[in-house]
Every structure is written in C-alpha cells, then in structure tokens.
Amino acid sequence: MDRNAILSGYVTSFSSYSSSDARPTVEKVLKFSGNNFDIRKRADVKREVVVFKLLNGTTDYRLNDEKPSELNQRFQALVYIEQPDSHSLKDTIYDRALEISDQLFDWATTTTASDVNSDLWTLTVIGVDGIEERDGYLSTVVNFESIIKIS
C-alpha cells in the first residue's frame, strides 16, 4: 500500500472523470504536497483548481493481531475558484463552485474504488463544506473516506 500512489490515483481518476463529464472540465487537478499551499501564487493555475489532500487514517488493529488488514483513510478535495473583478459575475462563480462540488460527489459515487487503485476497497463522500469567500477567490471542501487494503 503506497498512500502517495493512491493520492495520485484520486487525481488521475477525477481528472479523467471531469474531462468525460458533460459539465465543463476542471482546469487543474493537483495533489497536495508539503506547505506550498497558496494556490493563487501558482503561475499554472488560471481560474480554478481542485487539490486532493490526505488527512488522518485509522486501522482495525487489535491486540493479538500480527498486523492490521485495512486502513480507513480520510482525504479531501479542496476547490478554489478565482473571483472575477466584476460583481455581476459573482453568481456565476458561486454556481461553478457548486457544480465542481457536485462533480466531485458524482465522481465518488459512480467510480469503483478498485478502478482508482487496486488497494482501495471503498470510496465514500462523507461531507461537503459551505462555500467561503476569500480575498480574490472562493473555496469549498469535499470530504471523503476510503478503506485501503494493507497487504
């Protein structure tokens, strides 16, 4: 089980889903790495980005077991959309944030976990946060959980 490979699998799977979906394709899908978190400073991100980030994980380890058999891994997709200078386009950007959140939800419910990575048993949406207005962009978070087979 390689959690980095699984995170890359999420990115690749969602990118593929987004490009084949009837809704507009998300411009950039990235994986979170290190502390380089200020998306607005990235030159390659123009208007919108989804960043997949691993969170905490727990195991089913019991006292007499040699090793755990699975890992419950939480992760999130951080959605950032640049706000236009025009106030009249604000509703359109809010609609786009909702559309991307909906696309992430649909991806998780229609994608088979083993298609993302052979070590995944499940892929479940556990929550969607509200849209927050930040300086120059909107953001929201979609939270997920996967059960990963430990071999």
Stockholm file with secondary structure:
# STOCKHOLM 1.0

chainA/1-151         MDRNAILSGYVTSFSSYSSSDARPTVEKVLKFSGNNFDIRKRADVKREVVVFKLLNGTTDYRLNDEKPSELNQRFQALVYIEQPDSHSLKDTIYDRALEISDQLFDWATTTTASDVNSDLWTLTVIGVDGIEERDGYLSTVVNFESIIKIS
#=GR chainA/1-151 SS CCHHHHHHHHHHHHHHHHHHSSSCCCSEEEECCTTCCCGGGCTTCCSEEEEEEEEEEEECCCTTCSSCSEEEEEEEEEEEEECCSCGGGHHHHHHHHHHHHHHHHHHHHHSCHHHHCTTEEEEEEEEECCCEECSSEEEEEEEEEEEEECC
#=GC SS_cons         CCHHHHHHHHHHHHHHHHHHSSSCCCSEEEECCTTCCCGGGCTTCCSEEEEEEEEEEEECCCTTCSSCSEEEEEEEEEEEEECCSCGGGHHHHHHHHHHHHHHHHHHHHHSCHHHHCTTEEEEEEEEECCCEECSSEEEEEEEEEEEEECC
//
